[in-house]
């Protein structure tokens, strides 16, 4: 049955529709980053500025390494230990990265999620979409993000019923208001980084992992 959800979502996504999808944190909206009309549709419904690029989900670290330029130092090993998980990472985009995933400074933000069993079909979808699956919170710019699936569906029905919603798909079970977005980290160089947004992955977990690998350089 999960194959049905994967194929239906993939078809809608490749047809250029904005798609609502679950993650391991907040629900998200996605679009095919190779299609300008899809990007325009997403920006219109979110009232999002052109220069603000979305985070993209990847199935595995090796997919991310194709979309980024070579990571400095031991960052491949650090991310191999921290991913999958609720950590989004910014580094310079490679030539393979789609234009609408790149920020004006040439970086892109990627994340490998840790899906629950109920959302394992999303992992299968990411395996099929190797160029990155953009995700952005369900809200209009400047407003609070939808924290539950039901809230996200209601938002879609209010603002744009043409957004694809996977019908009856297995979804994350959490519906409380305390769920957090991913932590956002920018790699600076081989041994340093900045945390731009505190989120679901604790700063202490990141610090411990970086220290573990960097001290062996």
C-alpha positions as CSV (number, residue, x, y, z in Angstrom):
1,X,0.0,0.0,0.0
2,X,2.9,2.4,0.7
3,X,3.9,2.2,-2.9
4,X,0.6,3.8,-3.8
5,X,1.4,6.8,-1.6
6,X,4.8,7.1,-3.1
7,X,3.7,7.0,-6.7
8,X,0.8,9.3,-6.2
9,X,2.9,11.9,-4.4
10,X,5.7,11.6,-7.0
11,X,3.3,12.1,-9.9
12,X,1.7,15.2,-8.4
13,X,5.2,16.6,-7.5
14,X,6.6,16.0,-11.0
15,X,3.5,17.4,-12.5
16,X,4.4,20.7,-10.9
17,X,2.0,20.8,-8.1
18,X,2.8,22.1,-4.6
19,X,2.5,19.1,-2.3
20,X,1.8,18.8,1.4
21,X,3.9,16.1,3.1
22,X,4.8,14.8,6.6
23,X,8.3,14.8,8.0
24,X,9.8,13.7,11.3
25,X,9.2,17.3,12.6
26,X,6.7,19.8,11.2
27,X,4.5,19.1,8.2
28,X,5.9,20.7,5.0
29,X,5.1,22.0,1.6
30,X,7.2,20.8,-1.4
31,X,7.6,21.5,-5.1
32,X,9.8,20.3,-8.0
33,X,12.8,22.6,-7.8
34,X,13.5,22.3,-11.5
35,X,10.1,23.8,-12.4
36,X,9.8,27.6,-12.2
37,X,5.9,27.6,-12.2
38,X,6.0,25.2,-9.2
39,X,8.3,27.6,-7.3
40,X,6.2,30.5,-8.2
41,X,3.0,28.7,-6.9
42,X,4.7,27.9,-3.6
43,X,5.9,31.5,-3.2
44,X,2.5,32.8,-4.0
45,X,0.6,30.7,-1.4
46,X,3.3,31.4,1.3
47,X,3.9,35.0,0.3
48,X,7.5,34.1,0.4
49,X,10.4,36.3,-0.9
50,X,12.2,35.1,-4.0
51,X,15.6,35.1,-2.4
52,X,14.6,32.8,0.5
53,X,15.4,29.2,-0.6
54,X,13.9,26.2,1.1
55,X,15.6,23.4,2.9
56,X,15.7,20.1,0.9
57,X,15.3,16.6,2.3
58,X,17.5,13.8,1.1
59,X,17.3,10.1,1.7
60,X,20.9,9.6,2.6
61,X,24.2,11.4,3.2
62,X,25.6,10.3,-0.2
63,X,22.7,12.2,-1.9
64,X,23.7,15.3,0.0
65,X,27.3,15.0,-1.0
66,X,26.3,15.2,-4.6
67,X,24.3,18.4,-4.1
68,X,27.1,20.1,-2.0
69,X,30.6,21.0,-2.9
70,X,33.2,18.8,-1.0
71,X,32.7,19.2,2.7
72,X,35.7,20.4,4.7
73,X,37.5,18.3,7.3
74,X,35.6,15.5,9.0
75,X,32.2,16.9,8.3
76,X,31.2,13.9,6.2
77,X,31.9,11.7,9.3
78,X,30.1,14.1,11.7
79,X,27.0,14.2,9.5
80,X,27.2,10.4,9.0
81,X,26.8,10.2,12.8
82,X,24.1,12.9,13.3
83,X,22.0,11.9,10.3
84,X,19.2,10.8,9.9
85,X,17.7,13.3,12.3
86,X,16.2,16.7,12.8
87,X,19.3,18.7,11.7
88,X,19.4,20.9,8.6
89,X,22.9,21.8,7.4
90,X,24.0,24.7,5.2
91,X,27.1,24.4,2.9
92,X,28.0,25.5,-0.6
93,X,25.9,24.0,-3.4
94,X,27.5,21.9,-6.2
95,X,26.7,22.3,-9.9
96,X,24.2,19.4,-9.5
97,X,22.0,21.4,-7.1
98,X,18.8,22.8,-8.6
99,X,18.7,26.6,-8.9
100,X,15.7,27.0,-6.6
101,X,17.5,25.2,-3.8
102,X,20.4,27.7,-3.8
103,X,20.6,30.8,-1.7
104,X,22.0,34.0,-3.2
105,X,25.3,33.3,-1.4
106,X,25.6,29.9,-3.3
107,X,24.7,27.7,-0.4
108,X,22.0,25.2,0.1
109,X,20.4,23.6,3.2
110,X,19.9,19.9,3.3
111,X,18.6,17.4,5.8
112,X,18.2,13.6,6.1
113,X,15.1,12.9,8.2
114,X,14.4,10.1,10.6
115,X,10.9,9.0,9.7
116,X,8.6,7.1,12.0
117,X,7.2,3.7,10.9
118,X,4.0,5.4,9.9
119,X,5.9,7.7,7.5
120,X,8.4,5.2,6.1
121,X,6.8,5.7,2.7
122,X,8.4,9.1,2.6
123,X,11.8,7.6,2.9
124,X,11.0,5.5,-0.2
125,X,9.9,8.7,-2.0
126,X,13.2,10.4,-1.2
127,X,15.1,7.5,-2.6
128,X,13.3,8.1,-5.9
129,X,14.0,11.8,-5.9
130,X,17.7,12.0,-5.8
131,X,18.1,15.8,-6.5
132,X,16.6,16.9,-3.2
133,X,13.0,17.2,-2.0
134,X,12.3,20.8,-1.0
135,X,10.4,21.4,2.2
136,X,9.2,24.5,3.9
137,X,6.8,25.0,6.8
138,X,3.1,25.3,6.3
139,X,2.4,29.0,6.9
140,X,2.5,32.4,5.4
141,X,5.8,34.3,5.9
142,X,5.9,35.9,9.3
143,X,3.1,33.6,10.7
144,X,3.4,30.6,13.0
145,X,4.0,27.3,11.3
146,X,1.3,24.6,11.4
147,X,2.4,22.1,14.1
148,X,0.1,19.1,13.3
149,X,-1.1,17.3,10.2
150,X,-4.7,18.3,10.7
151,X,-3.8,21.9,11.1
152,X,-1.7,21.8,7.9
153,X,-4.6,20.3,6.0
154,X,-6.9,23.0,7.2
155,X,-4.4,25.6,6.1
156,X,-4.3,24.1,2.6
157,X,-8.0,24.1,2.4
158,X,-8.1,27.7,3.4
159,X,-5.4,29.1,1.2
160,X,-5.0,26.8,-1.8
161,X,-7.2,23.7,-2.3
162,X,-5.1,22.9,-5.4
163,X,-2.2,21.8,-3.2
164,X,-1.8,18.1,-3.3
165,X,-2.7,16.3,0.0
166,X,-1.9,12.6,0.1
167,X,-5.3,11.0,0.7
168,X,-5.4,8.6,3.6
169,X,-1.6,8.3,3.8
170,X,0.0,7.0,7.0
171,X,1.2,10.1,8.8
172,X,3.2,11.0,11.8
173,X,1.1,10.5,14.9
174,X,2.2,13.6,16.8
175,X,-0.5,16.3,16.9
176,X,0.6,18.4,19.9
177,X,1.8,22.0,19.7
178,X,5.2,21.4,21.2
179,X,6.8,19.8,18.2
180,X,9.8,21.8,17.0
181,X,11.4,22.5,13.6
182,X,14.8,21.1,12.7
183,X,17.9,22.7,14.1
184,X,19.6,24.7,11.5
185,X,23.4,24.7,11.3
186,X,25.9,26.4,9.0
187,X,29.3,24.8,8.4
188,X,32.0,27.5,8.6
189,X,35.2,25.5,8.1
190,X,36.8,22.1,8.9
191,X,36.2,22.5,12.7
192,X,33.7,25.3,13.3
193,X,30.0,26.0,12.7
194,X,27.1,28.3,13.6
195,X,23.7,27.3,14.9
196,X,21.3,29.6,13.2
197,X,18.1,28.1,14.7
198,X,17.7,26.1,17.8
199,X,15.4,23.2,17.1
200,X,14.7,19.5,17.6
201,X,18.3,18.4,17.7
202,X,20.0,19.6,21.0
203,X,23.0,21.8,20.7
204,X,24.8,19.6,23.2
205,X,24.4,16.5,20.9
206,X,26.0,18.5,18.0
207,X,28.8,19.8,20.2
208,X,29.6,16.3,21.5
209,X,29.8,14.8,18.0
210,X,31.9,17.6,16.6
211,X,34.3,17.4,19.5
212,X,34.5,13.6,19.1
213,X,35.6,13.8,15.5
214,X,37.6,17.0,15.4
215,X,39.9,16.0,18.2
216,X,41.1,13.1,16.1
217,X,42.2,15.3,13.1
